[in-house]
Amino acid sequence: MRSQNTRSGGGGLERSCKGTAAGWLASTEPVEGVELRRLAFARDLIHAARPLVEVACEAGFADQAHFTRVFRSAFGLTPAGYRALRIGPVDLTGRRAAH
């Protein structure tokens, strides 16, 4: 709930939390900061060779397609493409494929 400053001469200033939580993240909006933290968490799960559908779910995305769109927008490649570059091919069980 917002409160207004009611002291004498207080020009009706409202207290707001907008922007205070995102100061740590180089002038991004709070929503963008949350999304970047979710993507960082998702990358950690990708490095752990977790199945991408589980990564999407655990990182808080609606589904794997939503996760893929957001990841591609942020990093310029799909989660599967990122995984292939970082840790190599992964089989469907989530383990690294034998070379």
N, C-alpha and C positions, 0 to 999 in steps of 0.2 A: 504494500500500500504506500502510496506517495504521501509525503507530508509537506505542507507549505510553511514557509517562514512567516510567522505572524507577529514578529516583534515590530515595534514602532518603526515606520519607514522601511520595512522589509518589502521590497517590491514584488512580492508574490513569487519568490524564487522557489523552484521545486528541487528537491533532492532527487538525484538520479544515479543509478549505478552504471549507466551506459559507458562502456569503454574502460572502466576501472580494472576489470579482470583480464583485459587483453594487453595491458601495458608491457608485459613480458614478451610479447610477440610482435615486435617491430611495427607498431601502428596498424594492426589488423583489427577488424571488428570482432567482437566476442564470438559471434557465430562462426566466423572463419577460423578463429583460434581453436574452437572445439573440433571443427572438421579436420584441421591439420593434426591435432592430437590423435583423432581417430585413425587418420591415415598413417601416422607414425606407428601407432599400435598395430595396425594391419601389416605394415612392412615387417615389424618384428615377428609377427606370426608367419609371414611368408618365409622369412629367414629360417624359421623353425620347421620348414617343410610341411606346414599344415595344409590340408585341402582348402582350396580357395573358397568353396561354399561355406566352410566353417569359419574361415577368416572374415568373410563378409558378415556373417551372423554375429560373431563375437565382437567385432569392431563396431557394431551398432547400425549397419546399413540394412535397408529394407529387404534386399535380396542381392544375389550375386551380380545381376545386371546393373543395379544402382551403384554398387561398389565399383564395378568396372568403369562405368561412366565417370564417376568422381575421380577415381585413381588416374584414368587416362587424361582427364582435364588438368589434374595437378602435376603429373609427372611425364606426360607425353607418350606413355606406352601403357599397355594393359597390364594387369597384375601377372598374368601368365607370361607375358613378354619380359617383365621385370624379373620374375623368378628364373626364367631361362638364362638371363644375363648374369644374375647374382649367384645362383646355386646350381644351375644346370637342370637337365630334365628331371621330372618327378613323375612317378607312376601314379595310378589312380588311388592307391592306398595312402598317398601322402609321403611315401618314403622316396629318398633319392634313387634314381634309376642306376643300375649297375653299368659301369662303362666297359 
